[in-house]
Amino acid sequence: MKISLSWLKEYVDIGDMSVEDLVNNLTMSGLEVEDYVDQRDIYKDFVVGYVKEKIKQSAKKYRLKKKQKKPVG
């Protein structure tokens, strides 16, 4: 069964315990921890941003023009 750390924190006071210490404590209390994934390692280079304002296009818009095809031959 997979559970998240935030879900576990709703029921158990973990404090500032590291994930490795938590896994060790759960194992020592008789619960089997098969594997764990620290999401902070996966998303450590992930950046969240937002757009503050929209930049208006200049009066001179660059448009693509469709070229007429010339018959070959």
C-alpha angles and dihedrals in degrees: 000000000000120000131175125236091237090056091049091050090059090065105026130046101233099163115186094334115146120239092248092053091047092051090049093049093048091050092048091051090059101264118126115233107192098179141340134201122208104214091197090070092052096049101033093116094040114119125196119206141162138209112254099188141356117247113228119230117245121253090255103071117192109227130184112240121213111235120220113241117237117216113251118232 
